[in-house]
Amino acid sequence: MRAMPATRTAARTAPLRATPRAIALAAALLALGSAPGALAADPAALAAAIGGRLAQPAVLRGRFEQTKQVAGFSRPLRSSGDFLVARDHGVLWRTREPFAGELRLTREAIVATQAGETAFRLSADEEPTVRVINGLMFSLLNGEVDRLAEHFTVDGQAGDAGWELALTPRQPGLAKLLSGVDLQGDRHVRRIVLDEANGDRTEIVFSDQRDTPPALTAEEAAGFE
């Protein structure tokens, strides 16, 4: 039997640096929240339509199911868990199955933990891509949807039944990570597909999104400390 390439073996046993960045970008895009109610004919109008209708809650909670198709493998990698988006703090992305882990995004860094130990930390001061992702995330949390056009070529449409967006990276750092991003949703983002530059493809489906209670619990707040 032919030996499995080391890089692909690692994909099954440990988080690759690119994977958390892709998840981080998905968490940032999750901040889009509410959808527009009218068709937009061009990217600028589309961004304006979304931005004009956003009513972002201070805190958004929900669940996710992720399917990652690794190039060269027939079986996808599946995981699931829950997430927390807090406007004044950042994003907590908790994987429950098949292995427990947590990804925390703040203005300063992306931090991954497993079994209570820090697996890695990507600093915004040291990693240009992290700086872009974090800046994008907090722009979206503040309803600045037009900032998408700074980092992506934007195409899509929106109507009463829902909306779709297709994003192609402009930033060289993002282009090294992603070839494109597709989003679908209604009042919230419901599905994100990330096509990675290495040929991998990640689909994330969100459910049970809710904005109550309106403030962080003490346990949730501790997650950002």
Secondary structure by P-SEA (a helix, b strand, c coil): cccccaaaaaaaccccaaaaaaaaaaaaacccccccccccccaaaaaaaaaacccccccccccbbbbbbcccccbbbbbbbcbbbbccbbbbbbbcccccbbbbbcccbbbbbccccccbbbbccccaaaaaaaaaaaaaaaccccccccccccccccccccbbbbbbbccaaaaacccbbbbbbcccccbbbbbccccbbbbbbbcccccccccccaaaaaaac
